[in-house]
Amino acid sequence: MTPNEKPEQQELVDQLDDANLHLAFAWRGQPDEWRVEIAPALGDLTDELLELAKNTASDLNDNRAEVTYDPEWPLNETQFFGLPNASSGNPPKAAIGGDLLPQIDNFGQLGIYGTGSRRKSNPQLYVVVAQLPDGSIAKFGRRVTARHLLKQSRWIRAWWTGEAFDLLDEGPLLTLDPFIDWIAWRDFVLVLDAPGFNRTFRTIPQLRQAVQGHVDAITAQIGIQNATEFVERCQTTPSMASKLENVVDQKLFEKPLAELKAYSERYPQLGVKWDGDQLVFEGDLKHQWSILRLFDEAGFTGELSGEQFEAPAKRPL
């Protein structure tokens, strides 16, 4: 079982009853490099963090069903994305968050927040760290935005007062939301808030770097005319680069050629163009997404109405 399945999600809820809770702040240096510090748990902070973690895990288990990851799909309160977080596959994928999550797994080695040199920026992320009875570490992350900071300053130095981090000096006061963007546990990242997750982790440099390898994986199976232009367009359009990564994960491009052609003929609105057994990339605004729509299985026919739709995000039943 994996954390995108209900039995393991219930296990997470149950283990949180006896978890040790901590709070970490993270600053991004490079796209995949972070500095992480652990905050001292003062007063009622631990109880507040436990309540936040349990409410989030219970909401995931009780109210949400997994949908296929799509960078354009915003998620609602009944959905989540389940993303394997391992450097495997062809082409290999970088771990989500780069070195962030491995650092938090070794939270005992992290520096204590507020004891080092004064910094010139506020953290981009706070993470509730739950050390579970089975020895695993569950991470509950939330992106820090301007609305979390109730005073303007170049740095945060704060303690917990029961409802928010209060000031130790003239820095800002940081509030915590009753919501979480994502949960990382047992080599999976479970996304609850798509915009918060995407703005934190789907970095443009990382996506651009992966484009050529993704296109090479596809063209090893099926030819694409104007492949160089296709690579360049994906590299300059982050939403296309992210969709490309998603379709390579799905591996539908490995389907028999006859099935791919029949599918594109059944859904001509997708705008897929063939030249013999090769796909043709067309760079105009109307057709630039066509190859990605094909491999994303974006066409859908309603069984009752018989009408055709485009369905980029598909929720398993």
C-alpha positions in Angstrom: 0.0 0.0 0.0 1.0 3.6 -0.6 -0.1 6.9 1.0 -2.5 7.6 -1.9 -4.6 4.6 -0.7 -7.2 4.9 2.0 -5.8 2.2 4.4 -2.5 3.9 4.6 -4.1 7.3 5.0 -6.1 6.0 8.0 -2.8 4.7 9.4 -1.4 8.2 9.2 -4.4 9.6 11.1 -4.0 6.9 13.8 -0.2 7.3 14.2 -0.6 11.1 14.7 -2.2 10.4 18.1 1.3 9.5 19.4 3.5 11.7 17.2 6.1 14.2 18.2 5.5 17.5 16.5 8.0 20.1 15.3 7.9 23.2 13.1 10.5 24.0 10.4 11.1 27.0 8.2 12.7 26.8 4.8 14.4 29.3 2.5 15.1 28.4 -1.2 18.6 29.2 -2.4 18.6 27.5 -5.8 15.7 25.7 -7.5 16.5 22.4 -5.7 18.5 23.7 -2.8 17.0 24.8 0.5 18.2 26.0 3.9 16.0 24.6 6.7 15.8 25.5 10.4 13.7 24.0 13.2 11.7 26.2 15.4 11.6 25.8 19.2 8.2 24.4 20.3 7.2 26.8 23.1 3.9 26.9 25.0 0.9 25.4 23.3 2.6 25.2 19.9 2.8 21.4 19.9 -0.9 21.0 20.5 -1.8 23.4 17.8 0.5 21.7 15.3 -0.9 18.3 16.2 -4.5 19.6 15.7 -3.5 21.0 12.3 -1.8 17.8 11.2 -4.6 15.5 12.3 -7.3 17.7 10.7 -5.4 17.7 7.5 -4.8 13.9 7.5 -8.4 13.2 8.4 -9.7 15.5 5.7 -7.5 13.6 3.2 -8.8 10.3 4.3 -12.5 11.1 4.8 -13.2 13.6 2.1 -10.8 13.4 -0.8 -10.3 11.1 -3.8 -7.2 11.0 -6.0 -7.2 12.6 -9.5 -4.4 12.4 -12.1 -1.9 15.2 -11.7 -2.5 18.1 -14.1 -0.7 21.4 -13.6 -3.8 23.3 -14.9 -6.2 21.5 -12.6 -6.9 23.6 -9.4 -8.3 20.8 -7.2 -11.4 21.2 -5.1 -12.1 20.1 -1.5 -12.9 16.5 -2.6 -9.7 15.9 -4.6 -6.0 15.4 -4.2 -2.9 14.6 -6.4 -0.8 11.6 -5.4 2.8 12.0 -6.7 5.5 9.3 -6.3 8.6 11.1 -5.0 11.6 9.0 -6.2 14.3 9.5 -8.8 13.3 6.7 -11.0 11.8 6.1 -14.4 13.0 6.9 -17.9 14.0 9.6 -18.1 14.8 9.8 -14.3 13.0 12.5 -12.4 14.4 14.8 -9.8 13.0 14.4 -6.3 10.2 16.8 -5.5 11.6 19.7 -3.6 15.3 18.8 -4.3 17.1 18.5 -1.0 14.2 19.9 1.1 12.5 16.7 2.3 15.7 14.7 3.0 16.9 17.6 5.2 13.6 17.5 7.2 13.8 13.7 7.5 17.0 14.4 9.5 15.5 17.3 11.5 17.6 16.5 14.5 20.6 17.8 12.5 18.9 21.1 11.6 19.9 24.4 13.0 17.6 26.1 15.6 15.6 28.9 14.2 16.6 32.4 15.4 20.0 31.3 16.8 22.1 31.9 13.7 23.1 35.0 11.8 20.3 37.5 11.0 19.0 37.0 7.5 17.7 39.4 4.9 14.6 37.4 3.7 11.6 35.7 5.1 11.1 31.9 4.7 9.2 30.7 1.6 7.8 27.7 3.4 6.8 26.4 6.8 6.5 22.6 7.5 4.8 20.8 10.3 7.1 17.8 11.0 5.5 14.7 12.6 7.8 12.0 14.0 5.5 9.0 14.0 5.7 5.9 16.3 6.8 3.7 13.4 9.9 5.9 12.9 8.7 7.5 9.7 8.5 11.3 9.3 5.3 12.9 7.8 5.7 16.5 6.6 2.8 19.0 6.2 3.9 22.0 4.2 2.4 25.4 3.5 3.8 28.2 1.4 4.5 31.5 3.2 2.8 34.5 1.4 2.7 38.2 2.2 -0.6 37.8 4.0 1.0 35.5 6.6 3.3 38.4 7.6 1.5 41.1 9.6 4.4 43.5 9.7 6.9 44.4 7.0 10.5 43.4 7.8 13.5 41.8 6.3 13.5 38.8 8.6 11.4 36.9 11.1 12.4 36.3 14.8 9.4 35.1 16.6 8.0 32.8 19.3 4.6 31.0 19.7 1.9 32.8 21.8 -1.0 30.3 21.2 -2.4 31.8 18.1 0.5 33.2 16.1 4.3 33.7 16.3 4.9 36.9 18.3 7.8 39.3 18.0 11.2 38.9 19.5 12.3 42.1 17.9 11.1 44.5 15.3 10.5 41.7 12.7 7.1 40.7 11.4 4.5 38.5 13.1 3.8 35.3 11.2 0.4 33.6 11.4 -0.3 30.0 10.6 -3.3 28.9 8.4 -5.6 26.1 9.4 -4.8 24.6 5.9 -1.9 22.7 4.4 -0.8 22.6 0.7 0.8 19.2 0.7 1.7 16.1 2.8 5.0 14.2 2.2 5.1 10.7 3.6 6.7 7.4 2.6 8.0 8.4 -0.9 4.8 10.1 -1.8 3.7 13.8 -1.9 -0.1 14.2 -1.5 -1.2 17.6 -2.9 -4.2 19.3 -1.4 -3.7 22.8 -2.7 -2.5 22.8 -6.3 -1.5 26.5 -6.6 0.4 26.4 -3.3 2.2 23.2 -4.4 3.0 24.4 -7.9 4.3 27.7 -6.9 6.6 26.1 -4.3 8.0 23.1 -6.3 7.3 23.2 -10.0 10.2 25.5 -10.7 10.6 26.8 -14.2 14.4 26.0 -14.5 13.7 22.4 -13.4 10.9 22.0 -15.9 12.9 23.5 -18.8 15.9 21.2 -18.0 13.7 18.1 -18.2 12.0 18.9 -21.5 14.7 17.4 -23.9 14.8 14.1 -22.0 11.0 13.9 -22.0 10.8 14.5 -25.7 13.6 12.0 -26.4 11.6 9.4 -24.5 8.6 10.0 -26.7 10.5 10.1 -30.0 12.2 6.8 -29.1 8.7 5.3 -29.6 7.1 7.5 -32.2 8.5 10.1 -34.6 7.7 13.8 -34.3 8.3 16.2 -37.1 9.5 19.6 -36.0 10.7 18.0 -32.8 13.3 20.8 -32.2 10.5 23.4 -32.4 8.4 21.3 -30.0 11.2 21.2 -27.5 11.8 24.9 -27.8 8.1 25.7 -27.3 7.8 23.5 -24.2 10.9 25.1 -22.8 9.5 28.6 -23.2 6.0 27.7 -22.0 6.1 26.3 -18.4 2.5 25.0 -18.6 3.5 22.9 -21.6 6.7 21.7 -19.9 4.7 20.6 -16.9 2.1 18.9 -19.1 4.9 17.1 -21.0 6.3 15.8 -17.7 2.8 14.5 -16.9 2.2 12.7 -20.2 5.6 11.0 -20.0 4.7 9.7 -16.6 1.4 8.3 -18.0 3.4 6.5 -20.8 0.4 6.5 -23.2 2.8 7.3 -26.0 3.9 3.7 -25.8 0.5 2.5 -27.0 0.4 0.8 -30.5 0.5 3.3 -33.3 -2.9 2.1 -34.7 -4.6 2.9 -31.3 -3.0 6.4 -31.2 -4.2 7.1 -34.8 -7.7 5.8 -34.1 -8.0 7.9 -31.0 -6.9 11.1 -32.8 -9.3 10.4 -35.6 -12.1 9.9 -33.1 -11.4 13.3 -31.5 -10.5 15.6 -34.4 -11.1 18.6 -32.2 -7.8 17.8 -30.5 -6.2 18.9 -33.7 -3.6 16.1 -34.0 -1.8 16.0 -37.4 -0.1 13.0 -38.8 2.3 12.5 -41.7 2.4 8.8 -42.3 3.5 7.2 -39.0 4.9 10.5 -37.6 3.2 13.2 -35.6 3.6 16.7 -36.8 4.1 19.6 -34.3 2.4 22.8 -35.4 3.5 25.9 -33.5 0.5 28.1 -34.0 -1.6 28.9 -30.9 -4.5 26.6 -32.0 -2.4 23.5 -32.5 0.6 23.8 -30.2 -1.0 21.7 -27.5 -2.3 18.9 -29.9 0.4 16.3 -29.3 0.2 16.8 -25.6 -3.6 16.5 -25.6 -3.3 13.2 -27.5 -0.9 11.7 -25.1 -2.9 13.0 -22.1 -6.0 11.2 -23.5 -7.8 14.5 -23.3 -10.8 13.5 -25.4 -13.8 12.0 -23.6 -17.3 10.9 -24.8 -20.3 11.1 -22.4 -22.0 7.7 -22.4 -25.5 9.2 -21.9 -25.3 12.3 -24.1 -22.9 10.9 -26.7 -21.2 14.4 -26.7 -17.5 14.8 -26.9 -15.6 16.8 -24.3 -12.0 17.7 -23.4 -11.1 16.3 -20.0 -7.5 17.1 -19.1 -7.9 16.0 -15.4 -9.5 12.6 -14.9 -10.8 11.4 -11.5 -10.6 7.6 -11.1 -13.9 6.0 -10.0 
